[in-house]
Amino acid sequence: MWRLDGKTVLLGVSGGIAAYKSAEVTRRLVEAGATVRVVMTRNAAEFVSPLTFQALSGHPVAWDTFDLSQEAQIGHIRLADSADVVLVAPATANVLAKMAHGLADDLLTTVLLATRAPILVAPAMNVNMFENPAVQANLAVLRGHGVRVIDPDAGFLACGYEGKGRLPDPEVLLAEVRRALTPRDFAGLKVLVSAGPNREPLDPVRFLSNRSTGKMGFALAAAAWRRGADVVLVCGPTQLPTPHGVRRVDVETALEMLEAMRREWADSSIVFMCAAVADYRPARTSAQKIRKGEGPLVLELERNPDILQELGREKGARFVVGFAAETEDVLSGAERKLREKKLDLVVANDVGRKDAGFAADTNAVTLLDASGASESLPLLPKDEVAERIVERVVELRAARARAAG
């Protein structure tokens, strides 16, 4: 989990049934290291007790504009100034209307007018209310003011209706908070990421594959999205959930991965080739299950195309990052790949380690760039490794731009 240590999140809770979900959002934000200050409307307190949020956040809950102990220190301004980001979840139709038109008749809306922090709103209401032209017009106004609107989910609603209006799950709201706190270095860019293993079929029930789970590639896709990119993730078979905000393309074989990457390559600015691509495939695939015989089974294999080499012929101005998963001579293998594939950056890791590489939640890598510079990272969670890799890409692209300009 990418940490939020040192960050203050102001969580606004308005009066809808989805307010109960905000308690879990509070817990998850605190778990991620954030300081959480909760501001409730009076109607929200009819659904969830302020004591619940106080216990989860570890801080008093603010809800009264005219609380003398708070306003002796101009409490609404102090709350507004302390926030690094503001999340209103749930945001009712009433609160959205007040925000769109600059009304400040309670503590939450007063704080929202006074803060300079990024504001996120997560509408949650009856589907007919959400689709009402007045609500949609208010959302359009808020978007025009720079407020980030997190679209509600569709499904069964507490009112008995089915449709769009559910508050998104906590992990989606946390992902949006993290994005709001991250520099938008990749805004306007398309980032292409390959991840996971391939499956090369032997027969209808068997295949050749490797131990990759896709965790590192998925972490990179999420990190690039947080930086503002339009991210496409081409991945082999994996059980991992799609990172929020990322467009996912599922493939199985190396040939399918090559074809998918070709389709997405043309308008990509940055490419992370993180997949553990199968080097070989069976020369023949049986249409029926291969039966056991008396003697040994001999498999004839043929080479798969080298995806990075195939696409690298049309590298152009793209910034391409490769990965070198080795079990011996890790750095020499990575340096060779950097040179032969004409990469801008290569990430080398020893996949023979039990605490790094395939299937692990942590990784220890060395970054080598085309200038010859290298940086070894300690054992870190893969989310943090992804952030460090992306930060290095930002630095190298900025240096390239300075040299060209």
N, C-alpha and C positions, 0 to 999 in steps of 0.2 A: 504494500500500500504506500503510495506517495504521500509523504508526511505534510502536515500543516502546522508544524511547530512554529511558534512566534506569530501566528496569524490570528486575528480576531474576526469572527464571523458573527454578524448581527442577524439573528433569525427572527423574522416577523411572522407571527401566527395569527391568522384571522379566523372568523367564526364560521367554520364549515366542519362537517363530520370528519373530513380528512385530517383534522387537527391531531387526531390520535397518532397518525403516522409521523408527525413532526417530532414526537418524543423519540422515536427510533433514529430520526435524522440527527437530533441533538446528541444522542449517545454515540453515533458513528463519527460525528465531527470531533467530539471530545476524544474518542479513541484514536483518531488520526493526529491528535496533538493540538487542535485548535482551541482557543479561548472562545467560548460561545456565550453571547449575551442575548437573552430572549426578551422580545417585546411582544406582548399580547394585546389584542383588542378585548374589550369587555365581553363581547359575544364569544370570543374564543374560549374564555374562562368558563363558559357554560358547557363546553364540550370536554375540556381537559383542565384539571386543576393547575394553577400556577406552581403549586408545590411540587408537582411532577417534574416540571422543567427545571425548577430550582435544584431538586435532588440530582437530576441528570447532568446539569451544566456546572453545578457547584457555585452558582452565582444567583443573587436575587433576581427575580423576574420583574421587569418594569411593565406597568400597564396603566398607571394613573398619571395623566398630564399634570395634575395639580397636587402630586405627592410633595408635601412640604420638605421632607428630608432630602428628596431628590432635587427639587427645583431650587433649594438653597444654593446648589452648585450648578444651576442651569442644566439639569440632568439630561434634557432632550438633546442639547448641543453636545454634551460630553459623550452621550451614546453615539451620536452621529459622527463625531470626530474620531472615536476609538475604532470604528469599523474599518477593516481592510476590504470587506465585501459584505453586501446585504442580500439575504435570501428571504423572500416572502413566500412561505409555503405552509399551508395552502393560501393562495390568493383568491378571495371571493370576488364575485362580480361587483360587489359594493366597494371593496378596497381598490379594485382596478379602476373603477369610475372616478374615485377620489384622486388617485394618483394621476390619471390622465388629465384631470382638470385642475390640478394644483390645490385641492382642498386639504385642510389640515385641522380636522375637528376632533382628533384623538392623538394619543402619544405616538402610535405607529406612523400615521400619515405625517405628523409633524417631523419626526425623525427622518422620514424618507425625503422630505423637502430640504432638510438641513444637511444631509450627508453628501460628501463628494466621492464616496466609494462606489464601485460598480454595483449596480442593482440587478438582481435576478428575481423574476416572478414565476411561480409555478401555479397557474390557474387550476382550480379543482371545483367542479360544480355539476349540476344536472346538465345532460347533453343538450337539451333545448335552450337552457340559459347560455351555455357556452357558444352555441351557434347563433344566438340572437345578434342581429346586425349591430345593435348598440354595443354589446360586449366586444365584438370583432373590431368595431371602429375604435374603441378604447385601446385595445391591444395594438392596433396599427399606430395610434398616437404614441403609445409607450415605446414601441420599436423605433419610431422616429426620433424619440428623445434619447435613444441609446440604451434603453432598458432591454436586457436579455430575457425573452419570453421562452420558457421551457414548456413545450407543448405537452398537454395532458395525454395520458394513455387512454386507449379504448378498451371497454370491457363492461362487466356487470357493475352497476353503480349502487350505492347505498339506498338511493331513492327507489330502486326497483327497475329503473330503466337500464338499457344497454346502449353503449355508444361512447363517444369521446368525452372525457370529463374526469377521469381518475387521476389522482396525484401520482406521478411517477414513483418508482421504487427508490429507496434511499440511496442506492449506489449510483443511480442516474443523477440525483441532486448533488451528491458529493462530487461526481465527475464534473458537473457544471461549475461548482464552486472552485474546484481546482483549476479549471480552464480560465475562470475569471481572474485568478491570482497569478497566471502564467503570462510572460511576455508573448505578444502575438508576432513572433519572428517569422512564422511561416504563413501569415495571412495572405490569401490570394494565390497560394501555391498548391499544386497537386503533389502529394507524396504517395509513392507506391511502395508497398511492403510485401515481401513474400515470407511465408512462415510455415513451420510444421514439416512433417514427413511426406513422402509419396508412398503409394501402394501400387506395386507392379504385380498384376495377377498371374498366378500359375494356372489356376483352374477356377471354377465358380466358388470355391470355398477357401482357397489359400492364396497368399500373396507374399511378396518380398517387401520388407520395409526396414525402418530403423527406429531408434529410441527417441527421436525428437517428439516433443509434445506441442511445440509452437509458442511456449510461454514467453520467450525472449522477443519474438516477432510481434506478438500481441501487445506486449508492453511498449514496444517501439511505436506501434500504430497508435496506441492511446496517447503516448507522449507527443507525437507529431500533431494529433488532433488538438491537444491542449495548447499547442503553439499556434493554432489558428488554421491549420492546413485542411484541405479537402483530401481525406485519406482513403485509399483503396487498399484492402488487405486481401491478397491472394493466398489462400492457405490450403494445405493438404488436410487429410482426415484428422480431426481433433475434437475433443469434447469441450473445449474452452468456449465460454460465451463471447459473443461479438462485443468488442469494446464500444461503449456508447459513442454515437456520432460517426462511426466508421462504416464504410460500405464494404461488405465482405463478399468475396467470390470464392466459392468452394470448388476444389479440384481433387483428383485422386492421383493420377499418374504424372510422371515428369513431362510427358508430351502435352498433357492437358494444362499443366502449369505453364509451360513455354507458350502455348497458344493464348492463355489468359493474360500473361504478362505482355505479350506482343500487343494485345488489344488496348492495354492500359498505358503502354510505354510512351506513345507518341506525345501526349500532352503532360507528361510528368516532369517535374522540376528536380525532385530528389527521389532517389530509389534506395531502399534498404533491402539487400538480398540476404535475408536471414534464414530462408528455408534450407532444410537438410535434403537437398535434391538427390534422388536416387541416381547413382552413376550408371547402373546397369538394369536391364529388364530381361525377362525370359525371352529367348529367341522365338519360342512358340508358346501359345497359351492354349491349353486344352479346353474344349467346349464342355467336357464332362469331368467329373471328379476323377483325379488320378488314383488308381487303385494300388494297394500295396503289392509288391512283387517279392520274389524270393531273394533277388540280389539287390545291390545298391542302385539307387536312382541317380542318374546323371542328368544335370541340368545344363543346358547350353545358354549362356547369357550374351547379350549384345549391348554395346554402349548406348546410353541415352545422350541426346545433345547436351552440350554444356550451355545452360541457359544464360549465364552471365557472359560467356564468350559470344554467344549468338546475338544478344541484345547490345553488347558492348561495341559492336561494329558501328552502331548508330548512336554512340554516346552523346555526341554534340556537346551542348553546354550543361547537360544534366550533371548533378552531383551524385555520384554512385558510391555506396558503401557496401563492401562485401564482408562476409564472415568466414573465418578459417577455424573450423572445428578440428582439432588435432589431438592425438594421444602421445606424440613424441615430436621432438624438434619443433615445438609449437611456433616459436618466433620465426625460424627460418622458413617454415612452410607458409606463414602469413606474409612474410616479405616477398616470397616468390609469387604468391597470388596477387599481391598489391602491384607488383611490377608487370607480370604477364597479362593481367586483366585490365591494366591501366586504370586502377581504382583511385578515387580521391582519398578514401579512408578504408582501412581494413580493421576488423575487430577479431582478435585472436583469443581463443580460449581452449583450455585443456579439458576435453570432454571425458577424459579418463578419471577425473576427480569425482568423488561421490557428492561433494557439497557444491558442485558447479556443473555447468553444461546441461545435458539432456535431463528433463524431468524435474530437476531441482528448482526450488524457489529462489535460489541465490546464484550468483555468478561472479567469477573473478576473471577479468579480461585485460588485455593490453591493446591500446589504440595506436595504430601506426598510420601516419598520413604520407602523402606523396612527397613531401619535403624532406622526409627522413626522420621527423620528430616522432617520439613515442611517449606514451603515458600508460603506466600500469595502475589499474584500479584495484583496491582491496576487495575482499569478499563482501558483496552487497546484495540486498534484495533486487530482483530483476527490474522492478519498477524504477529503482534508483539508478541502476546501470543504464537503463534506457534514457533517463534524463541526462546522464553524463554524456552519453553518446550524442544525443541531440544537441546538447550545449556545444560539444566539439564541432559538430556540423555547422552550427550557427557561426562559431568563431572562424572556421576555415572559409565559409562562403563570404563572410565580411572581409576577410583578408584578400580573397580573390577579387572582390568588387573594388577594394582600394587599389590593388595593383593594376586593375583594368582602367580605373578612372583617373 
